[in-house]
Amino acid sequence: LIQYTPAYFANTQEARLAPRLAKLAPMSGPVEVSWGLSGSDANDAIIKYARTLVNGPEYTVGRIIARPYVGPDKDHFVRTANRHDFSLEPTGETDLDHLKAAGLDVIGIGK
């Protein structure tokens, strides 16, 4: 068990709860229990963890998008404007590079 708790957020309840949560984790080896100050912290953490699962070699996903929300329960969630993309840079030449090398115009439109 590895427990990380920022000093400004530590208390004995979290210290007692961390080992119990770690036992529930479906993995072997060290388990890290982190505490955050908000649901956004939890959302960012799980998205960053998801990125580690799809960085290859079996699967590679180019972009994971976090779309945070606020609300008291699932029936009242509203998306916020704080969208964040966790994207990978291309690892080599892309199809657009090949089209450009073939003399075609390549124009990118996006955010």
N, C-alpha and C positions, 0 to 999 in steps of 0.2 A: 504494500500500500504506500502510495506517495500522496500526501495531502498538501495542497497549496492553498493557503488562505491568506489574503492580504491582511497585514497587521491591523488596519483600520476596520476590518470586518470579522475578526476572529472572536469566537465565543465558545464556551464549553459544550453547548448543544451541537454545534457543527463538529467539534472534535470527537464527540461520542457517535454522531451519525455517520461520519466518513467511513469507518471500517465496515459498518453494516451495509452501506451502499456499495462498497468495493466487493463484498461477498456476492452481491447480486449481479455483478458485471459478468457477461457471458464470454470471458476470456481468461487465459492463464497468464502468469507473469505479473509484473507490477501493474497496478491500476492507479491512475491519478484521479483524485477527486478535487474538483475546483469549484469554488463558490464565486458567484458574481453578484452584482448589485441590481441587475434588471433582467427582464426577459430578452432584451437585445443582446446582452452578454451571452446568454445561453444559446440564442440563435446563431450568433457569430461563431461560437465554439463548435457547435455541431456542423456548421457549414465547412469550417476549416478541417474538421475531422473527416467529413465526407470527401473533401479534396484529396486527403491522403489515401482513401480507398480506391479512387479512380484515376490515379496517376500512373497506371501501367504496372506490370507489363501485360496483364490479362485484359484490363479495360483501361481506356484513356478517354476521358471526357474533357472537351475543350473549355467548357464554361459551366460553372455552377453559379446560380443566381440566388441571392438572399433577398427575399421580399418581406421585410418586417411588417408587423401588424400591431395594433393596440386593441384592447377591448376586454371586458370582464369575463367573457366566456365564448365558446365556439359560435354561438348564434349571433354574437355582436362584434366579431372581429372586423376591423377596417384596416386596409393596407395603408402604410405610411409612404412618404416620398423618399425614404432612406434606403432605396434599393442599392445593393452592392454586388458587383460581378467579381467572382474569383476566377479569372481567366488564365489560361496558359499561353505563353508565347509559342509561335510555331517552332518546331524542332528542326525544320529544314525548309526546303523549297515547297511552296504551296501550289495548288492548281492555278491560282492567279499569277504566280511567278512564271509558270510555264506558258500561259496565254500571252503574257507580256513579251516573253522571249520569242514567241512565234509571231510577233509584230502586231498583235491585237491591242486595242485600247482597253485599259482596265481602269474602272472608276469604282471607288468604294463610297457607299452611302450608309451612314449609321450614326449612332450617338457619339 
